[in-house]
Amino acid sequence: MSVSLDTVGLLAIWNRKDQWHDAATAAFKRLVDACQPLVTTDLVFMECGNAAARYPFRSSVVALREQLAATEMLLLLDGGEVQEAWDAYARGEYDQAGIVDQCSFIVMRREGLTQAFTNDHHFHAAGFETLF
C-alpha cells in the first residue's frame, strides 16, 4: 500500500537543520528500502516549494516532484473534493488542520491509504498513522 508524503516530512529530510531531520531521514530510508510506493498531491509540493524557496534544497523539491509526476504518483482532487476540503477547513475539523492537510486527508481516504510520512498531529486527529 502507498504512503502519503506530507510537507512536514519532506522538509525534514531536505533541511538538515530541521528538528525532525534524523527521525524523518530514518523513516524515509525504511520506505525506500522497502520499495514502498509514495504518493502526494501538487498542493503538498506547492507548500514545499514555498518553504524551500530560499534554501539550497530547492532543486530536491523539483526533482522529487518531477519523479512522482512521471510515475503518476501525484494525485489530483476533483472540484467536489476541493469543496469538501474547504468545508472541513471551515468547520475546523481534525484539530484545526490547514487546507492542504484537509486535501491530503480526502485523497488518502479516497485511495484507501492509512499511513503518512509526517509527524504532524493533524494526521493522527484525522485517524491516520504517522511514520515518525
Secondary structure, DSSP 8 states (H G I E B T S, - for coil): --EEE-HHHHHHHH-TTSTTHHHHHHHHHHHHHTT--EEEEHHHHHHHHHHHTTSTTHHHHHHHHHHHHHTT-EE---HHHHHHHHHHHHHTHHHH--HHHHHHHHHHHHHT--EEES--HHHHHTT-EE--
